[in-house]
């Protein structure tokens, strides 16, 4: 329009073409307005439906327990604690919960520093909205599905929906020395960060509305069942003997595989790979990586669910594996790219943290060194070589680091686990028990297949209803402006 106003008096043919252009722009604006109208109503419906479902399932659970009389309000729903609350354990778990919560904003800075400046705010927004959305989902019914009374080894019932029967006394099935609600909120922070990890694969190109709907569906239909299989009492992978101390399978493999499916289904970013700029703010990414490392101590050491020697071991091996992996990645950069890089060090460090997660309560310090060396080499190959050969655009290497690192960590648990660290665990391959490695392999395969299939179906569904990807013009402008009408930086042109 500005161009047209500056050229009054041109030929009638030009004026006609300009008029056609204005008509097309007007039609396009109408279409955008309609799409925004539709997407707003979808999101509003999803949020209201989430709140309504929570109320309904809690009412249903309450009616069911009332109808069946007082007897079934039973120890099977909320077992009588076998030990009293420990002030020390409770204090440690509250601190660990806060540390894990901090990891999601830390992830926002880590991912936000790695994208282009026109998309930094969209990354921060996606991380913060998942913190809000999944927290509410977890209270309404997510926790009950993941950890509630078992149904055929596949899912929890709705007996704990709306935190019914989740009180201030310990639940001996999960943590006998801390309030049940403290255990619940600690696990909430795992449920929050897991879908946030996925966004690294489709950064800079997914609609915010589609992201919100996908996160809610994925948390309910993918994360909650897998968490029950591995951690829930009665879960079939837990009963099989699979070991996952703090989330290598439940969090990292689960999210990493979903990330790969997202990257493939959304397609490459415009201009990828030739016109994609390097990280716009590497110091911001370093800050995020530091927050992740700091929070990971709560992630892993907190999974001991007590202030004890096992928590101490998890703390030590977490740091050792991260430091080893960061060092090895720097050496690999030095060998293959002639110089070590800051980006490489923080990438390797995060890979080390991912890999040690399932093993933190089962391996010693030397096992952590082996895991850290292995994850840097394997993830470096996937990020630097295999990704480009396969041609998918995993924007921030969510699959290459979390998916591959999680798979290695789960299998490495089957290699380095030892009962000398945790008598409740098992010996691994290097300690005379190759069977554990095979159990870990089966758990990995089950998780990979289910996460890939379910994520594909959910993405197809969301794409059919509201569409997954922003249009080309919106992607060129950047998601900060087109999705949120805000910018991360004020600049003077």
Buried (B, 14 or more C-beta within 10 A) or exposed (E): EEEBEEEEEEEEEEBEEBEEEEEEEEEEEEEBEEBEEBBEEBBEEBBEEBEEBBEBBBEEBEEEBEEEEEEEEBEEBBBEBEEEBBEEBBEBBBBBBBBBBBBBBBBBBBBBBBBBBBBBBBBBBBBBBBBEBBBBBBBBBBBBBBBBBBBEBEBBBBBBBBBBBBEEBBBBBBBBBBBBBBBBBBBBBBBBBBBBBBBBBBBBBBBBBBBBBBBBBBBBBBBBBBBBBBBBBBBBBBEBBBBBBBBBBBBBBBBBBBBBBBBBBBBBBEEBEEEBEEBBBBEBBBBBBBBBBEBBBBBBBBBBBBBBEBBEBBBBBBBBBBBBBBBBBBEBBEEEEEEBBBBBBBBBBBBBBBBBBBBBBBBBBEBBBBBBBBBBBBBBBBBBEEBEEEEBBBBBBBBBBBBBBBBBBBBBBBBBBBBEBBEEBBBBBBBEBEBBBEBBBBBBEBBBEBBBEBBBBBBEEBBEBBBBBBBEEBBEEBBBBBBBEEBBEEEEE
